[in-house]
């Protein structure tokens, strides 16, 4: 059974390029072996990530993320069974939210800031879908 998990968290410290690169490298290596795909969006004060794959694999990965000291205030926004993946060919894509078009963020929220803690999981997923559609996702192959 395939599932999709969307969560948000606050970084324990603003993520540097080396921290994000380390997360991406680790994700690509481990996710390929586990059959997990997804996307990571980040800024100085936010992580938003989608994980797709088998239920057990996604749940175990999420449990690892919750215990990771780089994250705090980890919150599940969406957990659902799915018929197909949105990120089937991506071991992990990434988006720097600071580079997102402000008008895209305004479309779904009160301000031109992505704050998944104050909006619905569906709105957060819609923003991610539009980021994908506008080619704002980088490093999607692994």
C-alpha positions as CSV (number, residue, x, y, z in Angstrom):
1,X,0.0,0.0,0.0
2,X,1.3,3.4,-1.0
3,X,1.0,6.4,1.3
4,X,1.8,10.1,1.2
5,X,2.9,12.0,4.3
6,X,3.2,15.8,4.4
7,X,4.8,17.3,7.5
8,X,6.3,20.6,8.6
9,X,8.9,21.3,11.2
10,X,11.1,24.2,12.4
11,X,14.8,23.8,12.0
12,X,16.7,23.8,15.3
13,X,19.1,26.3,13.6
14,X,18.9,28.0,10.3
15,X,20.0,25.3,7.8
16,X,23.2,26.1,6.0
17,X,23.9,24.9,2.5
18,X,26.0,22.1,3.9
19,X,23.2,21.0,6.2
20,X,20.7,20.9,3.3
21,X,23.2,19.1,1.1
22,X,23.8,16.6,3.8
23,X,20.0,16.0,4.2
24,X,19.6,15.6,0.5
25,X,22.6,13.2,0.2
26,X,21.4,11.1,3.1
27,X,17.8,11.1,1.7
28,X,18.8,10.1,-1.8
29,X,20.9,7.2,-0.5
30,X,18.5,5.8,2.0
31,X,15.3,6.6,0.1
32,X,16.4,4.7,-3.0
33,X,16.9,1.5,-0.9
34,X,13.5,2.0,0.9
35,X,11.5,2.9,-2.2
36,X,10.7,6.3,-0.8
37,X,10.3,9.4,-3.0
38,X,9.5,13.0,-2.2
39,X,10.4,16.7,-1.9
40,X,11.9,18.9,0.7
41,X,11.1,22.6,1.0
42,X,13.2,24.7,3.3
43,X,13.9,28.2,4.5
44,X,15.8,29.7,7.5
45,X,12.8,28.8,9.8
46,X,10.9,26.0,8.1
47,X,11.1,22.5,6.7
48,X,8.1,21.1,4.7
49,X,8.5,17.7,3.3
50,X,6.5,15.2,1.4
51,X,7.4,11.5,1.7
52,X,5.8,8.8,-0.5
53,X,6.2,5.0,-0.4
54,X,5.1,2.0,1.4
55,X,3.3,2.6,4.7
56,X,5.9,0.9,6.9
57,X,8.8,2.6,5.2
58,X,7.3,6.1,5.3
59,X,6.2,5.7,8.9
60,X,9.7,4.5,10.0
61,X,11.3,7.4,8.1
62,X,9.0,9.8,9.8
63,X,9.9,8.4,13.2
64,X,13.5,8.9,12.4
65,X,12.8,12.6,11.4
66,X,10.9,13.2,14.6
67,X,14.0,12.1,16.6
68,X,16.5,14.1,14.4
69,X,17.9,17.0,16.4
70,X,17.9,19.2,13.3
71,X,14.1,19.4,13.6
72,X,11.7,20.7,16.3
73,X,7.9,21.2,16.4
74,X,7.4,18.4,13.8
75,X,3.7,18.3,12.8
76,X,1.9,15.9,10.4
77,X,-0.2,18.0,7.9
78,X,-1.5,15.2,5.7
79,X,-1.2,11.4,5.8
80,X,-3.2,9.6,3.1
81,X,-3.3,6.4,1.1
82,X,-2.6,7.0,-2.5
83,X,-3.0,5.2,-5.8
84,X,0.1,6.7,-7.5
85,X,3.0,8.8,-6.5
86,X,3.6,12.5,-7.5
87,X,7.3,12.1,-7.1
88,X,7.9,8.6,-8.6
89,X,11.3,9.5,-10.2
90,X,12.6,11.7,-7.4
91,X,14.5,10.1,-4.5
92,X,14.3,13.6,-3.1
93,X,13.7,17.0,-4.7
94,X,14.4,20.3,-3.0
95,X,13.0,23.8,-3.0
96,X,14.4,26.9,-1.3
97,X,11.2,28.6,-0.2
98,X,13.0,31.9,0.0
99,X,13.2,31.8,-3.9
100,X,9.6,31.0,-4.4
101,X,7.4,33.6,-6.2
102,X,5.6,35.7,-3.5
103,X,2.4,35.8,-5.6
104,X,2.2,32.0,-5.5
105,X,2.4,32.1,-1.7
106,X,-0.3,34.8,-1.6
107,X,-2.6,32.6,-3.6
108,X,-3.0,30.3,-0.7
109,X,-2.3,32.3,2.4
110,X,-2.8,35.7,4.0
111,X,0.8,36.8,3.5
112,X,3.5,36.0,1.0
113,X,5.0,33.6,3.4
114,X,4.7,29.8,3.5
115,X,3.4,28.9,7.0
116,X,1.9,25.4,6.9
117,X,1.3,25.7,10.7
118,X,-1.5,28.2,9.9
119,X,-3.1,26.7,6.8
120,X,-4.6,23.5,5.8
121,X,-2.6,20.5,4.6
122,X,-4.4,20.7,1.3
123,X,-3.3,24.3,0.8
124,X,0.3,23.4,1.6
125,X,0.1,20.5,-0.8
126,X,-1.4,22.8,-3.5
127,X,1.6,25.2,-3.1
128,X,4.0,22.3,-3.5
129,X,2.2,21.2,-6.6
130,X,2.5,24.7,-8.1
131,X,6.2,24.8,-7.2
132,X,6.6,21.6,-9.1
133,X,4.6,22.9,-12.1
134,X,6.6,26.1,-12.2
135,X,10.0,24.2,-12.2
136,X,11.0,25.6,-8.8
137,X,12.2,22.2,-7.8
138,X,15.9,21.6,-8.0
139,X,18.0,18.5,-7.7
140,X,15.2,16.0,-8.3
141,X,17.2,13.1,-9.4
142,X,19.4,10.9,-7.4
